[in-house]
């Protein structure tokens, strides 16, 4: 099983790198195909890790989070294929990611105790994002409510990820920390890409690199102890 996990991990990384390249030059349909493949790869990796870890609440919850992340990926990429349905697809994709983070948080709660610190860190991270929107000239428009709700949930996920290595130091919580923070970073970059005038050519690559590494690390955390 360990050998298959290594193969799946390498394949997930290669497909993510390939999609990063395609995202700059491919047609919307080609991008959707490659993004779906890259996201399916981290789901398969997570399921293989769950098979190695055995039946557990952490494995089940993290696997559900990975599946919802892949669904969110497809829905957000589909916006380029169906621009007339952009707002609805964006909300649906955001909702899938939000639900995925709820499962991640529930999984993290099985690994560590919940204290005031997770919520204090979540508040600090949310406040930092809220303040950043003004110098970055972020214009959320009609998406303000769902984006703020999502930002609150991912801030809490990152707050738990930050606390894990202190409350339960082990390989799993180290992977949770790295994966959680990279996921948070990828979403900050994505918000700048979608809602601010920032159109630097490097942003998509930074966003996708942080995101796929995050999902791969979170998938690997299922098999870690």
N, C-alpha and C positions, 0 to 999 in steps of 0.2 A: 504493500500500500504506500509506503514512504517513497518508493521509486516513482509511482504514478503521481504522487503529489508534486515531486520535483518536476516531472515532465509537464504537468498541468500548469505549474507556476511559471516555468520558462515560456510555455506556449501563451499564457495570459499576457506576459510581459511583451512578447514579440508581437502579438496581435494588437496590443495597446499602442506600441511604437508605430506599427503599420498604419493604424487608424489616425494617429497624430499626423502622419505624412499625408494621408488621403484627405484629411479634413481641410487642407489648404488648397487642394487642386481637384478633388473629385466632384462629380455631379451629386446633387442631393440624394439620389437613389443609391449611388455607390457608397456615399458616406453612411447612409442608413444601414446598408449591408455590412460594412466593416465595423461600424460601431456596435451593431447587434452581435457580431461574432466576438468582438473584444469583451463585451459585457457578459456574454454567455460563458466565456472562458473563466472569468473570476467566479461565476456561479458554480461551474463544474469544480473548480478548485476548492471552493467552500464545501461542497457536498463530499468531495473526496476526504477533506480534512475532518468532516463530521463523521464519516465512516471510520476513520482511524481513531477518533476520540471516543466513539461509542455514544449510546443514547444519553443525552444530557440536555438540560434546559438551555444552557449557553449555546450548544451546537444548534439546537432547533431555532432559537431566536435569531442568532446571527445568520443562519441560512436564509431565513425569511427576509431579513434585512437586505441581504445580497440580492435575492430575487427581485425585491421591490426596487432596488437600485438599478438593476438591469431594465426593468419595466420603465422606470423614469428616464433612463438613457434613450430608449427607443422613442418614447413619446416626445422628448425634447428635440431629438434629431428629426423627427417626423415633421416638425414645424417648417423645415426647409422644403419638404415635399408638398405640404398643404398650407401654404402661407395664408390662405383665406380662413383657416381654422387655427391660426397662430395662438390667439388668446386662450381658447379652450384647451389646446394641446399643452400650452405652457402650464396652466393651472393643474391639469391632470398629471403632468410629469412632476410638478412641484409637490402635489399631493402624494404621489408614489414615494418620492424621496422622503417626505416628512414622515410617512408611515414607516418607512424603512428605518429612519433614525429613532423612532419610538421603540422599535424592536431592538435596535442596538443599545439604547439606554436600558431597556429591561434586561438585556443580557449582561451589561456592565454591572447592574445592580446585584446580580448573582455572584459577582466576583469580589465585590467590596461593600463595605457598609456605607449607607447614605448619611451624610452630615450636612451641615450648613455650608461647608466649603464648596461643594459641587455647585450649589445654587449661587453662591457669591461669585465664583469664577464665571458661571454662565451669564450673570448680570453684567460683569465687567466686559466679557467678550461681546455681548449684545450691545452694550453702550459704546464700545469702540467702533463697531460696525455702523451704529446709528450716527455717530459723530463723523465718521469717515465719508458718509454720503454727501456731506455739504461741500468740503473742499474738492471732492471728486466729481461734483456736479451730477450726482445720480438723480435721475427722474423716473420714478416708479410708476407714475400715472395711475391707471386703474388697477395695477397689480400691487399696490401698496399693502393692502391688508394681507393677502396670501404670502407676500415676501416677508413681511414682518413676522408673521406666524411661523414661517419656516426658519427664519433667522433665530427666533427664540428657541426652537427645538434643537437646531444644530449647535447652538451655543451651549445648551444643557448637555448634549452628547459630548462636546469637546471638554466641558467642565468635568464630566465623569472620567473621560480619557486621561485628563491631566492628573486626576487624583489617584488613579489606579496604582501607579508605581510607588506611591507613598503608603497607601493602605494595604496593598497586597503585592509587594515586590516579587515579580516572577517574569518569565519570558512572555507569557500571555499579556500581562498588563503593559509590558514594554511595547509590544506590537500594537496594543490598543492605543497607547499614547501616540506613537508615530502615525498610525492610521487615522486616528481622530483628528489630530492637528493638521495633517495634510488634507483631509477632507474639508475641514473648515477653511483652510487656505484656498483650496480649489474653488469653493463657493464664493469667497470674497472676490477672486479674480473673475469668476463667471458673472457676478453682479456688475462689475465694472465693464465687462464686455457687452452685456445686454442693455444696460441702463445708463451708461455714462458716455461722454464723448471720447473716452480713452479707446483708441483703435490701434494700439501698437501691434505690430506683426507678431511679436513674441508672446502675446497674451494667450492665444489659444493653445500653444504648445505647453506653456507653463500650467495652464488650467488642466489640460488633459493629463499631463505627466503627474501632477500632484494627485489628481482624482484616481487614476488607475493604480498608482502605487498604493494609495490609501486603501482601496478596495481589496487589492491583493494582500496587503498586510493584515487587514481585518479578517480576511478569509483564512490566512495562515494561523491567526490567533486561535481559531477553533481547535486546531490539533496541538497547540502549544500548551505547556504546563508550567 
